[in-house]
Amino acid sequence: MTETTINFEIEKENKNSVRYKEIPKDGMPPILGTLYVQKWYAGNSKKIEVIINKVD
């Protein structure tokens, strides 16, 4: 299993969700790109972190 941590920063607030854009690591392309999180969960968070695992 390979674990990767991806960081996001707020890009825009919509009616019921918050759009976050990925902060790619130096010289690497984005893995997920854009992420939408519901406002009830995102709250006032300006940055979020997502951990993903590749299961082979």
N, C-alpha and C positions, 0 to 999 in steps of 0.2 A: 504494500500500500504506500502511495506517495501522498504526503500532505502538503498543501500549499495555502498560504495565507495571502488574501487579496485585500488591499485597502481601497476604500471609496471615500469621496468627499461629495458634499451636497452640491447639486447642480440646479435643481428647480423644485418648487413645491406645487403640487396640483391640488385639486379639491380634496381627495381622500388619500393621496399617496405622496411620497417624496422620491424624487429621482436622484440617484447618486451616480457619479461617473468614476470609473476605475482610475486609480493612480498606478500606471504600469511601472514595473521595475526598470531601472536604467537599461536602455537598448532593447527592451523586450516589447512585443506587441501586447495589447490587452488580452486577457483570458476570457473575461465575461463582458466587458464593455460597460453597458448601462444596467443598473439594477433599480427596480421599483420596490419600495417598502411602504406598507400601509402606515398612515400617520399615527394610528393608535399605538403602533409598536415603535416607530422611529422617534416619536416625541420631538425633542429639540436637538437631536444629535446632528452635529455638523459633519462628523466622520464616523464610518462604520468599518468593521472588519469581518470578512467572511473566510471561513476555513473550509476547503474542499479536499476530498480524498479521492484518488483514482484507485479503483478496485479492479485488479486484473484477474 
